[in-house]
Amino acid sequence: MRVKTGIIRRKRHKRVLKAAKGFRGASGDAFKQAKQATRKAMAYSTRDRKVNKRKMRQLWITRINSVARLNGLTYSVLMNGLKKAGIELDRKVLADIALNNANEFTKLVDAAKAAL
């Protein structure tokens, strides 16, 4: 008995074309180009999730460093002091405190200075 692939093929094409919605030119409406473009887009999205994490960490370190320097310490000395003081806050939280609560951050800097 002969089996035709019409339903399955249509379903697969619809899934790929839905994923390629918004792509420019043939990449958005021709199946072959859409398939290639979505595969490439997925590869980029996987890679860029890592890059985004890297950039966010960089931003947090920059924010902590700038506020730490206003209080007379560099970033590395501050982190060393916090570690010795037993204060275990991650960079995301420290950057948020530095940005929004300057007084609290000054207390953390004083604790780090005392531990050094």
Phi, psi and omega in degrees: 000135182275133178248125179267149186261015187307308184292315182295316181297316181299319180297316180295316180297317180298320180296317181291316182292329176293321178292332182268009181299129180097350178288151184276147174066214184294339180299338181265342185227349176260130189301312186298312179293323179296321180297316179294317183293320180290324177299316179294319180297321178294322178296317179296319183293323177296313180296318187283343172296320177293317181297322180296318177299318180298315182293322179295317178299318178301317180296316180298317181296319179297317180295315180298315182299316183295319180285326178295321179295329175295334180262009173089017177230154171270170182301311185294321179293319178299312182296321177296317179296318179296320179296316180292330179282350179082018179267112183252082175247137179281170187295327179298313181292317179300318179295322178294317178296317181298323183281321189255332182232085183296324181294317179296321180294323177298322177296320177295319179296318179297320178296321179293320178296320181294327182282340183281000000 
